[in-house]
Amino acid sequence: MSLAAPLAALRTEARAIDERAHVPFSGRQAAAALLLSDGAWVPGVRVESAAFSLTIPPALNAFSTAIAAGRSDVVALAMSRPVGPIERAFWESGPSAVSLDAAATADALAAREGSLPSLEAPLDPLLPGPPPASPGEGVTRARSVAQRALVPASCFPVGCVLALPGGALVPGVNVEPLLTNDPTDWTRVLCAERGALGTACSYGLLGTEGVLPTNATADAGDASTLYLSCPDDPEGSPCGACRQLLAELLPDGVLWMDRTALGTPERTSPSALLPGSFQGAALSRNAPSG
């Protein structure tokens, strides 16, 4: 199929999902939709942080979702707003080893081949099966997910599984796009934990209060729970950037960290990982409308 119809359909989807963006500080909704080679498409929304520089851009959000689901066959990108310098720089670097035509339209980029598949259903990013029956089972699944990580720069795979009340299992892996121009441009890297949080936002799983749903009065099995594994580091834990996003979006959640080499998984929480976290209350009061 030619470029025009698939890009128009992809653009429509991007505009339809931008209301899922988590933008408490700027108020400027933005979304991306990635088209895969079989017609499946992947949503990605802007996810803001009180620490502004940790904000997840829509295109990177969608791409990390695709990688965590085992897909990298990107053939097109459409935005709910005009494609900006961040998206152009990201895609011109060839994040999925696909050369993209930067001249497609103002709000879309497409593969150079000259034709695209027709749009099908959105990609299902969730892991199959019931929620983990134990912390050990949860970190085992996270360790398996880590095999999908895209880590050409660090060679350090990380995987996580975000288990939400209701049974949804959202995978996340660290994603280091194939930066052909500058392999040390790590500003485009997204960690596994933030990737899973971004996927949850993109698929409309964010709660009405702007945080992921949890039952604060219930046992840990009924709360939002993140299982994390760094297979090459038996003492691995979330980095500072991930701790900040976890404190903002999963404040009442439970974290289990893989400690297979040392014994049983270690339990912690966002507040324990980052006490006194910055929430940006004054920033949200002064946010410009968009």
C-alpha positions as protocol buffer text, in pm:
chain_id: "A"
residue {
  index: 1
  type: MET
  ca { x: 0 y: 0 z: 0 }
}
residue {
  index: 2
  type: SER
  ca { x: 122 y: 354 z: -73 }
}
residue {
  index: 3
  type: LEU
  ca { x: 236 y: 590 z: 201 }
}
residue {
  index: 4
  type: ALA
  ca { x: -61 y: 825 z: 216 }
}
residue {
  index: 5
  type: ALA
  ca { x: -340 y: 603 z: 351 }
}
residue {
  index: 6
  type: PRO
  ca { x: -140 y: 420 z: 622 }
}
residue {
  index: 7
  type: LEU
  ca { x: 19 y: 745 z: 740 }
}
residue {
  index: 8
  type: ALA
  ca { x: -321 y: 914 z: 755 }
}
residue {
  index: 9
  type: ALA
  ca { x: -460 y: 627 z: 964 }
}
residue {
  index: 10
  type: LEU
  ca { x: -152 y: 627 z: 1186 }
}
residue {
  index: 11
  type: ARG
  ca { x: -181 y: 1002 z: 1236 }
}
residue {
  index: 12
  type: THR
  ca { x: -545 y: 960 z: 1339 }
}
residue {
  index: 13
  type: GLU
  ca { x: -447 y: 706 z: 1604 }
}
residue {
  index: 14
  type: ALA
  ca { x: -171 y: 931 z: 1739 }
}
residue {
  index: 15
  type: ARG
  ca { x: -414 y: 1219 z: 1776 }
}
residue {
  index: 16
  type: ALA
  ca { x: -671 y: 995 z: 1943 }
}
residue {
  index: 17
  type: ILE
  ca { x: -435 y: 878 z: 2216 }
}
residue {
  index: 18
  type: ASP
  ca { x: -266 y: 1205 z: 2307 }
}
residue {
  index: 19
  type: GLU
  ca { x: -522 y: 1254 z: 2585 }
}
residue {
  index: 20
  type: ARG
  ca { x: -343 y: 970 z: 2766 }
}
residue {
  index: 21
  type: ALA
  ca { x: -29 y: 1182 z: 2798 }
}
residue {
  index: 22
  type: HIS
  ca { x: 85 y: 1250 z: 3154 }
}
residue {
  index: 23
  type: VAL
  ca { x: 157 y: 1623 z: 3136 }
}
residue {
  index: 24
  type: PRO
  ca { x: 83 y: 1778 z: 3478 }
}
residue {
  index: 25
  type: PHE
  ca { x: 348 y: 2047 z: 3435 }
}
residue {
  index: 26
  type: SER
  ca { x: 325 y: 2171 z: 3075 }
}
residue {
  index: 27
  type: GLY
  ca { x: -32 y: 2072 z: 2995 }
}
residue {
  index: 28
  type: ARG
  ca { x: 85 y: 2003 z: 2638 }
}
residue {
  index: 29
  type: GLN
  ca { x: -43 y: 1664 z: 2530 }
}
residue {
  index: 30
  type: ALA
  ca { x: 164 y: 1478 z: 2273 }
}
residue {
  index: 31
  type: ALA
  ca { x: 159 y: 1125 z: 2137 }
}
residue {
  index: 32
  type: ALA
  ca { x: 329 y: 905 z: 1880 }
}
residue {
  index: 33
  type: ALA
  ca { x: 216 y: 596 z: 1693 }
}
residue {
  index: 34
  type: LEU
  ca { x: 470 y: 353 z: 1547 }
}
residue {
  index: 35
  type: LEU
  ca { x: 375 y: 129 z: 1257 }
}
residue {
  index: 36
  type: LEU
  ca { x: 532 y: -218 z: 1247 }
}
residue {
  index: 37
  type: SER
  ca { x: 595 y: -424 z: 936 }
}
residue {
  index: 38
  type: ASP
  ca { x: 283 y: -641 z: 981 }
}
residue {
  index: 39
  type: GLY
  ca { x: 46 y: -346 z: 1031 }
}
residue {
  index: 40
  type: ALA
  ca { x: 38 y: -357 z: 1411 }
}
residue {
  index: 41
  type: TRP
  ca { x: 93 y: -17 z: 1567 }
}
residue {
  index: 42
  type: VAL
  ca { x: 237 y: 94 z: 1900 }
}
residue {
  index: 43
  type: PRO
  ca { x: 117 y: 396 z: 2101 }
}
residue {
  index: 44
  type: GLY
  ca { x: 350 y: 622 z: 2292 }
}
residue {
  index: 45
  type: VAL
  ca { x: 262 y: 932 z: 2493 }
}
residue {
  index: 46
  type: ARG
  ca { x: 460 y: 1208 z: 2659 }
}
residue {
  index: 47
  type: VAL
  ca { x: 523 y: 1129 z: 3025 }
}
residue {
  index: 48
  type: GLU
  ca { x: 642 y: 1428 z: 3225 }
}
residue {
  index: 49
  type: SER
  ca { x: 846 y: 1423 z: 3542 }
}
residue {
  index: 50
  type: ALA
  ca { x: 880 y: 1690 z: 3808 }
}
residue {
  index: 51
  type: ALA
  ca { x: 1249 y: 1657 z: 3722 }
}
residue {
  index: 52
  type: PHE
  ca { x: 1191 y: 1799 z: 3374 }
}
residue {
  index: 53
  type: SER
  ca { x: 1491 y: 1637 z: 3207 }
}
residue {
  index: 54
  type: LEU
  ca { x: 1356 y: 1291 z: 3292 }
}
residue {
  index: 55
  type: THR
  ca { x: 1043 y: 1343 z: 3080 }
}
residue {
  index: 56
  type: ILE
  ca { x: 984 y: 1053 z: 2838 }
}
residue {
  index: 57
  type: PRO
  ca { x: 925 y: 1167 z: 2478 }
}
residue {
  index: 58
  type: PRO
  ca { x: 637 y: 998 z: 2290 }
}
residue {
  index: 59
  type: ALA
  ca { x: 843 y: 834 z: 2015 }
}
residue {
  index: 60
  type: LEU
  ca { x: 1099 y: 686 z: 2256 }
}
residue {
  index: 61
  type: ASN
  ca { x: 813 y: 569 z: 2478 }
}
residue {
  index: 62
  type: ALA
  ca { x: 652 y: 382 z: 2187 }
}
residue {
  index: 63
  type: PHE
  ca { x: 984 y: 238 z: 2071 }
}
residue {
  index: 64
  type: SER
  ca { x: 1070 y: 105 z: 2418 }
}
residue {
  index: 65
  type: THR
  ca { x: 726 y: -58 z: 2434 }
}
residue {
  index: 66
  type: ALA
  ca { x: 791 y: -231 z: 2102 }
}
residue {
  index: 67
  type: ILE
  ca { x: 1134 y: -356 z: 2211 }
}
residue {
  index: 68
  type: ALA
  ca { x: 997 y: -489 z: 2542 }
}
residue {
  index: 69
  type: ALA
  ca { x: 735 y: -679 z: 2341 }
}
residue {
  index: 70
  type: GLY
  ca { x: 1006 y: -833 z: 2124 }
}
residue {
  index: 71
  type: ARG
  ca { x: 949 y: -611 z: 1819 }
}
residue {
  index: 72
  type: SER
  ca { x: 1188 y: -376 z: 1641 }
}
residue {
  index: 73
  type: ASP
  ca { x: 1047 y: -380 z: 1286 }
}
residue {
  index: 74
  type: VAL
  ca { x: 944 y: -14 z: 1274 }
}
residue {
  index: 75
  type: VAL
  ca { x: 842 y: 118 z: 932 }
}
residue {
  index: 76
  type: ALA
  ca { x: 671 y: 448 z: 1014 }
}
residue {
  index: 77
  type: LEU
  ca { x: 609 y: 706 z: 1285 }
}
residue {
  index: 78
  type: ALA
  ca { x: 323 y: 954 z: 1316 }
}
residue {
  index: 79
  type: MET
  ca { x: 287 y: 1225 z: 1579 }
}
residue {
  index: 80
  type: SER
  ca { x: -14 y: 1409 z: 1717 }
}
residue {
  index: 81
  type: ARG
  ca { x: 191 y: 1727 z: 1672 }
}
residue {
  index: 82
  type: PRO
  ca { x: 449 y: 1818 z: 1407 }
}
residue {
  index: 83
  type: VAL
  ca { x: 766 y: 1610 z: 1423 }
}
residue {
  index: 84
  type: GLY
  ca { x: 1027 y: 1807 z: 1616 }
}
residue {
  index: 85
  type: PRO
  ca { x: 1407 y: 1806 z: 1637 }
}
residue {
  index: 86
  type: ILE
  ca { x: 1405 y: 1536 z: 1906 }
}
residue {
  index: 87
  type: GLU
  ca { x: 1207 y: 1293 z: 1691 }
}
residue {
  index: 88
  type: ARG
  ca { x: 1408 y: 1370 z: 1378 }
}
residue {
  index: 89
  type: ALA
  ca { x: 1741 y: 1324 z: 1552 }
}
residue {
  index: 90
  type: PHE
  ca { x: 1619 y: 1003 z: 1712 }
}
residue {
  index: 91
  type: TRP
  ca { x: 1490 y: 847 z: 1392 }
}
residue {
  index: 92
  type: GLU
  ca { x: 1773 y: 968 z: 1172 }
}
residue {
  index: 93
  type: SER
  ca { x: 2005 y: 767 z: 1397 }
}
residue {
  index: 94
  type: GLY
  ca { x: 1826 y: 452 z: 1282 }
}
residue {
  index: 95
  type: PRO
  ca { x: 1688 y: 330 z: 1617 }
}
residue {
  index: 96
  type: SER
  ca { x: 1557 y: 8 z: 1468 }
}
residue {
  index: 97
  type: ALA
  ca { x: 1808 y: -32 z: 1185 }
}
residue {
  index: 98
  type: VAL
  ca { x: 1543 y: 105 z: 946 }
}
residue {
  index: 99
  type: SER
  ca { x: 1634 y: 402 z: 730 }
}
residue {
  index: 100
  type: LEU
  ca { x: 1350 y: 651 z: 747 }
}
residue {
  index: 101
  type: ASP
  ca { x: 1251 y: 915 z: 497 }
}
residue {
  index: 102
  type: ALA
  ca { x: 1255 y: 1245 z: 685 }
}
residue {
  index: 103
  type: ALA
  ca { x: 1057 y: 1415 z: 409 }
}
residue {
  index: 104
  type: ALA
  ca { x: 734 y: 1217 z: 446 }
}
residue {
  index: 105
  type: THR
  ca { x: 512 y: 1485 z: 606 }
}
residue {
  index: 106
  type: ALA
  ca { x: 534 y: 1745 z: 880 }
}
residue {
  index: 107
  type: ASP
  ca { x: 401 y: 1504 z: 1141 }
}
residue {
  index: 108
  type: ALA
  ca { x: 507 y: 1163 z: 1010 }
}
residue {
  index: 109
  type: LEU
  ca { x: 818 y: 971 z: 904 }
}
residue {
  index: 110
  type: ALA
  ca { x: 819 y: 659 z: 691 }
}
residue {
  index: 111
  type: ALA
  ca { x: 1059 y: 394 z: 566 }
}
residue {
  index: 112
  type: ARG
  ca { x: 1224 y: 468 z: 234 }
}
residue {
  index: 113
  type: GLU
  ca { x: 1085 y: 158 z: 63 }
}
residue {
  index: 114
  type: GLY
  ca { x: 788 y: 358 z: -66 }
}
residue {
  index: 115
  type: SER
  ca { x: 499 y: 145 z: 61 }
}
residue {
  index: 116
  type: LEU
  ca { x: 350 y: 63 z: 399 }
}
residue {
  index: 117
  type: PRO
  ca { x: 118 y: -206 z: 536 }
}
residue {
  index: 118
  type: SER
  ca { x: -239 y: -113 z: 616 }
}
residue {
  index: 119
  type: LEU
  ca { x: -309 y: -39 z: 981 }
}
residue {
  index: 120
  type: GLU
  ca { x: -422 y: -331 z: 1196 }
}
residue {
  index: 121
  type: ALA
  ca { x: -488 y: -361 z: 1570 }
}
residue {
  index: 122
  type: PRO
  ca { x: -256 y: -201 z: 1827 }
}
residue {
  index: 123
  type: LEU
  ca { x: 25 y: -420 z: 1954 }
}
residue {
  index: 124
  type: ASP
  ca { x: -61 y: -605 z: 2275 }
}
residue {
  index: 125
  type: PRO
  ca { x: 235 y: -531 z: 2503 }
}
residue {
  index: 126
  type: LEU
  ca { x: 120 y: -736 z: 2801 }
}
residue {
  index: 127
  type: LEU
  ca { x: 275 y: -1063 z: 2910 }
}
residue {
  index: 128
  type: PRO
  ca { x: 45 y: -1366 z: 2900 }
}
residue {
  index: 129
  type: GLY
  ca { x: -57 y: -1562 z: 3203 }
}
residue {
  index: 130
  type: PRO
  ca { x: -170 y: -1485 z: 3558 }
}
residue {
  index: 131
  type: PRO
  ca { x: 10 y: -1252 z: 3798 }
}
residue {
  index: 132
  type: PRO
  ca { x: 316 y: -1403 z: 3969 }
}
residue {
  index: 133
  type: ALA
  ca { x: 220 y: -1627 z: 4257 }
}
residue {
  index: 134
  type: SER
  ca { x: 532 y: -1531 z: 4453 }
}
residue {
  index: 135
  type: PRO
  ca { x: 812 y: -1273 z: 4448 }
}
residue {
  index: 136
  type: GLY
  ca { x: 1046 y: -1542 z: 4321 }
}
residue {
  index: 137
  type: GLU
  ca { x: 821 y: -1612 z: 4026 }
}
residue {
  index: 138
  type: GLY
  ca { x: 794 y: -1241 z: 3955 }
}
residue {
  index: 139
  type: VAL
  ca { x: 1169 y: -1179 z: 3939 }
}
residue {
  index: 140
  type: THR
  ca { x: 1211 y: -1494 z: 3730 }
}
residue {
  index: 141
  type: ARG
  ca { x: 975 y: -1348 z: 3472 }
}
residue {
  index: 142
  type: ALA
  ca { x: 1162 y: -1017 z: 3487 }
}
residue {
  index: 143
  type: ARG
  ca { x: 1488 y: -1204 z: 3428 }
}
residue {
  index: 144
  type: SER
  ca { x: 1336 y: -1366 z: 3121 }
}
residue {
  index: 145
  type: VAL
  ca { x: 1209 y: -1030 z: 2991 }
}
residue {
  index: 146
  type: ALA
  ca { x: 1562 y: -888 z: 3025 }
}
residue {
  index: 147
  type: GLN
  ca { x: 1665 y: -1105 z: 2729 }
}
residue {
  index: 148
  type: ARG
  ca { x: 1477 y: -859 z: 2504 }
}
residue {
  index: 149
  type: ALA
  ca { x: 1683 y: -559 z: 2616 }
}
residue {
  index: 150
  type: LEU
  ca { x: 1848 y: -350 z: 2344 }
}
residue {
  index: 151
  type: VAL
  ca { x: 2187 y: -269 z: 2497 }
}
residue {
  index: 152
  type: PRO
  ca { x: 2457 y: -220 z: 2229 }
}
residue {
  index: 153
  type: ALA
  ca { x: 2635 y: 46 z: 2437 }
}
residue {
  index: 154
  type: SER
  ca { x: 2630 y: -93 z: 2791 }
}
residue {
  index: 155
  type: CYS
  ca { x: 2587 y: -467 z: 2727 }
}
residue {
  index: 156
  type: PHE
  ca { x: 2395 y: -455 z: 3056 }
}
residue {
  index: 157
  type: PRO
  ca { x: 2045 y: -603 z: 3018 }
}
residue {
  index: 158
  type: VAL
  ca { x: 1772 y: -514 z: 3265 }
}
residue {
  index: 159
  type: GLY
  ca { x: 1416 y: -642 z: 3270 }
}
residue {
  index: 160
  type: CYS
  ca { x: 1111 y: -573 z: 3480 }
}
residue {
  index: 161
  type: VAL
  ca { x: 748 y: -672 z: 3504 }
}
residue {
  index: 162
  type: LEU
  ca { x: 491 y: -425 z: 3634 }
}
residue {
  index: 163
  type: ALA
  ca { x: 198 y: -620 z: 3778 }
}
residue {
  index: 164
  type: LEU
  ca { x: -115 y: -406 z: 3812 }
}
residue {
  index: 165
  type: PRO
  ca { x: -434 y: -474 z: 4010 }
}
residue {
  index: 166
  type: GLY
  ca { x: -663 y: -660 z: 3773 }
}
residue {
  index: 167
  type: GLY
  ca { x: -388 y: -882 z: 3639 }
}
residue {
  index: 168
  type: ALA
  ca { x: -214 y: -677 z: 3367 }
}
residue {
  index: 169
  type: LEU
  ca { x: 157 y: -759 z: 3338 }
}
residue {
  index: 170
  type: VAL
  ca { x: 354 y: -480 z: 3170 }
}
residue {
  index: 171
  type: PRO
  ca { x: 711 y: -567 z: 3064 }
}
residue {
  index: 172
  type: GLY
  ca { x: 998 y: -322 z: 3047 }
}
residue {
  index: 173
  type: VAL
  ca { x: 1357 y: -348 z: 2926 }
}
residue {
  index: 174
  type: ASN
  ca { x: 1639 y: -98 z: 2896 }
}
residue {
  index: 175
  type: VAL
  ca { x: 1659 y: 42 z: 2544 }
}
residue {
  index: 176
  type: GLU
  ca { x: 1971 y: 195 z: 2393 }
}
residue {
  index: 177
  type: PRO
  ca { x: 1884 y: 290 z: 2035 }
}
residue {
  index: 178
  type: LEU
  ca { x: 2140 y: 206 z: 1768 }
}
residue {
  index: 179
  type: LEU
  ca { x: 2315 y: 541 z: 1770 }
}
residue {
  index: 180
  type: THR
  ca { x: 2515 y: 521 z: 1449 }
}
residue {
  index: 181
  type: ASN
  ca { x: 2625 y: 886 z: 1460 }
}
residue {
  index: 182
  type: ASP
  ca { x: 2734 y: 892 z: 1823 }
}
residue {
  index: 183
  type: PRO
  ca { x: 2726 y: 566 z: 2021 }
}
residue {
  index: 184
  type: THR
  ca { x: 2785 y: 760 z: 2344 }
}
residue {
  index: 185
  type: ASP
  ca { x: 2479 y: 985 z: 2309 }
}
residue {
  index: 186
  type: TRP
  ca { x: 2313 y: 827 z: 2609 }
}
residue {
  index: 187
  type: THR
  ca { x: 2047 y: 1096 z: 2641 }
}
residue {
  index: 188
  type: ARG
  ca { x: 1824 y: 872 z: 2428 }
}
residue {
  index: 189
  type: VAL
  ca { x: 1850 y: 573 z: 2662 }
}
residue {
  index: 190
  type: LEU
  ca { x: 1542 y: 457 z: 2854 }
}
residue {
  index: 191
  type: CYS
  ca { x: 1570 y: 221 z: 3150 }
}
residue {
  index: 192
  type: ALA
  ca { x: 1347 y: -80 z: 3201 }
}
residue {
  index: 193
  type: GLU
  ca { x: 1151 y: 63 z: 3493 }
}
residue {
  index: 194
  type: ARG
  ca { x: 1070 y: 390 z: 3317 }
}
residue {
  index: 195
  type: GLY
  ca { x: 990 y: 195 z: 3003 }
}
residue {
  index: 196
  type: ALA
  ca { x: 726 y: -10 z: 3184 }
}
residue {
  index: 197
  type: LEU
  ca { x: 578 y: 303 z: 3343 }
}
residue {
  index: 198
  type: GLY
  ca { x: 568 y: 470 z: 3001 }
}
residue {
  index: 199
  type: THR
  ca { x: 394 y: 171 z: 2845 }
}
residue {
  index: 200
  type: ALA
  ca { x: 132 y: 175 z: 3121 }
}
residue {
  index: 201
  type: CYS
  ca { x: 63 y: 543 z: 3050 }
}
residue {
  index: 202
  type: SER
  ca { x: 47 y: 489 z: 2673 }
}
residue {
  index: 203
  type: TYR
  ca { x: -211 y: 214 z: 2708 }
}
residue {
  index: 204
  type: GLY
  ca { x: -436 y: 411 z: 2940 }
}
residue {
  index: 205
  type: LEU
  ca { x: -349 y: 226 z: 3260 }
}
residue {
  index: 206
  type: LEU
  ca { x: -268 y: 539 z: 3459 }
}
residue {
  index: 207
  type: GLY
  ca { x: -512 y: 604 z: 3743 }
}
residue {
  index: 208
  type: THR
  ca { x: -740 y: 906 z: 3765 }
}
residue {
  index: 209
  type: GLU
  ca { x: -512 y: 1066 z: 4024 }
}
residue {
  index: 210
  type: GLY
  ca { x: -217 y: 1066 z: 3785 }
}
residue {
  index: 211
  type: VAL
  ca { x: -49 y: 763 z: 3942 }
}
residue {
  index: 212
  type: LEU
  ca { x: -71 y: 394 z: 3870 }
}
residue {
  index: 213
  type: PRO
  ca { x: -360 y: 227 z: 4052 }
}
residue {
  index: 214
  type: THR
  ca { x: -294 y: 56 z: 4381 }
}
residue {
  index: 215
  type: ASN
  ca { x: -488 y: -49 z: 4686 }
}
residue {
  index: 216
  type: ALA
  ca { x: -298 y: 107 z: 4973 }
}
residue {
  index: 217
  type: THR
  ca { x: -496 y: -86 z: 5235 }
}
residue {
  index: 218
  type: ALA
  ca { x: -451 y: -424 z: 5072 }
}
residue {
  index: 219
  type: ASP
  ca { x: -173 y: -678 z: 5096 }
}
residue {
  index: 220
  type: ALA
  ca { x: 115 y: -645 z: 4852 }
}
residue {
  index: 221
  type: GLY
  ca { x: -47 y: -901 z: 4623 }
}
residue {
  index: 222
  type: ASP
  ca { x: -328 y: -652 z: 4548 }
}
residue {
  index: 223
  type: ALA
  ca { x: -101 y: -351 z: 4499 }
}
residue {
  index: 224
  type: SER
  ca { x: 85 y: -241 z: 4189 }
}
residue {
  index: 225
  type: THR
  ca { x: 407 y: -439 z: 4208 }
}
residue {
  index: 226
  type: LEU
  ca { x: 728 y: -405 z: 4009 }
}
residue {
  index: 227
  type: TYR
  ca { x: 958 y: -704 z: 3974 }
}
residue {
  index: 228
  type: LEU
  ca { x: 1311 y: -609 z: 3865 }
}
residue {
  index: 229
  type: SER
  ca { x: 1606 y: -815 z: 3746 }
}
residue {
  index: 230
  type: CYS
  ca { x: 1960 y: -714 z: 3650 }
}
residue {
  index: 231
  type: PRO
  ca { x: 2091 y: -1059 z: 3547 }
}
residue {
  index: 232
  type: ASP
  ca { x: 2455 y: -947 z: 3540 }
}
residue {
  index: 233
  type: ASP
  ca { x: 2445 y: -763 z: 3873 }
}
residue {
  index: 234
  type: PRO
  ca { x: 2322 y: -961 z: 4175 }
}
residue {
  index: 235
  type: GLU
  ca { x: 2288 y: -637 z: 4374 }
}
residue {
  index: 236
  type: GLY
  ca { x: 2129 y: -426 z: 4100 }
}
residue {
  index: 237
  type: SER
  ca { x: 1864 y: -168 z: 4193 }
}
residue {
  index: 238
  type: PRO
  ca { x: 1684 y: 118 z: 4013 }
}
residue {
  index: 239
  type: CYS
  ca { x: 1900 y: 412 z: 3906 }
}
residue {
  index: 240
  type: GLY
  ca { x: 1826 y: 762 z: 4034 }
}
residue {
  index: 241
  type: ALA
  ca { x: 1616 y: 855 z: 3730 }
}
residue {
  index: 242
  type: CYS
  ca { x: 1397 y: 549 z: 3769 }
}
residue {
  index: 243
  type: ARG
  ca { x: 1360 y: 609 z: 4142 }
}
residue {
  index: 244
  type: GLN
  ca { x: 1225 y: 957 z: 4068 }
}
residue {
  index: 245
  type: LEU
  ca { x: 966 y: 831 z: 3817 }
}
residue {
  index: 246
  type: LEU
  ca { x: 866 y: 546 z: 4047 }
}
residue {
  index: 247
  type: ALA
  ca { x: 816 y: 794 z: 4332 }
}
residue {
  index: 248
  type: GLU
  ca { x: 592 y: 1005 z: 4108 }
}
residue {
  index: 249
  type: LEU
  ca { x: 389 y: 737 z: 3928 }
}
residue {
  index: 250
  type: LEU
  ca { x: 404 y: 438 z: 4163 }
}
residue {
  index: 251
  type: PRO
  ca { x: 425 y: 602 z: 4507 }
}
residue {
  index: 252
  type: ASP
  ca { x: 239 y: 328 z: 4694 }
}
residue {
  index: 253
  type: GLY
  ca { x: 376 y: 38 z: 4493 }
}
residue {
  index: 254
  type: VAL
  ca { x: 588 y: -256 z: 4599 }
}
residue {
  index: 255
  type: LEU
  ca { x: 923 y: -343 z: 4441 }
}
residue {
  index: 256
  type: TRP
  ca { x: 1088 y: -682 z: 4442 }
}
residue {
  index: 257
  type: MET
  ca { x: 1451 y: -694 z: 4326 }
}
residue {
  index: 258
  type: ASP
  ca { x: 1618 y: -1007 z: 4194 }
}
residue {
  index: 259
  type: ARG
  ca { x: 1867 y: -1148 z: 4440 }
}
residue {
  index: 260
  type: THR
  ca { x: 1895 y: -1500 z: 4301 }
}
residue {
  index: 261
  type: ALA
  ca { x: 2270 y: -1518 z: 4355 }
}
residue {
  index: 262
  type: LEU
  ca { x: 2233 y: -1398 z: 4713 }
}
residue {
  index: 263
  type: GLY
  ca { x: 1911 y: -1568 z: 4820 }
}
residue {
  index: 264
  type: THR
  ca { x: 1549 y: -1458 z: 4811 }
}
residue {
  index: 265
  type: PRO
  ca { x: 1423 y: -1142 z: 4633 }
}
residue {
  index: 266
  type: GLU
  ca { x: 1458 y: -816 z: 4822 }
}
residue {
  index: 267
  type: ARG
  ca { x: 1148 y: -608 z: 4892 }
}
residue {
  index: 268
  type: THR
  ca { x: 1148 y: -229 z: 4892 }
}
residue {
  index: 269
  type: SER
  ca { x: 930 y: 67 z: 4794 }
}
residue {
  index: 270
  type: PRO
  ca { x: 967 y: 392 z: 4597 }
}
residue {
  index: 271
  type: SER
  ca { x: 965 y: 597 z: 4917 }
}
residue {
  index: 272
  type: ALA
  ca { x: 1240 y: 382 z: 5066 }
}
residue {
  index: 273
  type: LEU
  ca { x: 1448 y: 408 z: 4748 }
}
residue {
  index: 274
  type: LEU
  ca { x: 1408 y: 786 z: 4725 }
}
residue {
  index: 275
  type: PRO
  ca { x: 1303 y: 947 z: 5055 }
}
residue {
  index: 276
  type: GLY
  ca { x: 1199 y: 1308 z: 5026 }
}
residue {
  index: 277
  type: SER
  ca { x: 1147 y: 1283 z: 4650 }
}
residue {
  index: 278
  type: PHE
  ca { x: 1076 y: 1600 z: 4452 }
}
residue {
  index: 279
  type: GLN
  ca { x: 709 y: 1616 z: 4348 }
}
residue {
  index: 280
  type: GLY
  ca { x: 703 y: 1959 z: 4184 }
}
residue {
  index: 281
  type: ALA
  ca { x: 385 y: 2091 z: 4346 }
}
residue {
  index: 282
  type: ALA
  ca { x: 481 y: 2453 z: 4277 }
}
residue {
  index: 283
  type: LEU
  ca { x: 569 y: 2364 z: 3918 }
}
residue {
  index: 284
  type: SER
  ca { x: 222 y: 2225 z: 3851 }
}
residue {
  index: 285
  type: ARG
  ca { x: 65 y: 2544 z: 3984 }
}
residue {
  index: 286
  type: ASN
  ca { x: 271 y: 2749 z: 3741 }
}
residue {
  index: 287
  type: ALA
  ca { x: 239 y: 2519 z: 3440 }
}
residue {
  index: 288
  type: PRO
  ca { x: 154 y: 2691 z: 3111 }
}
residue {
  index: 289
  type: SER
  ca { x: -150 y: 2571 z: 2921 }
}
residue {
  index: 290
  type: GLY
  ca { x: -92 y: 2398 z: 2588 }
}
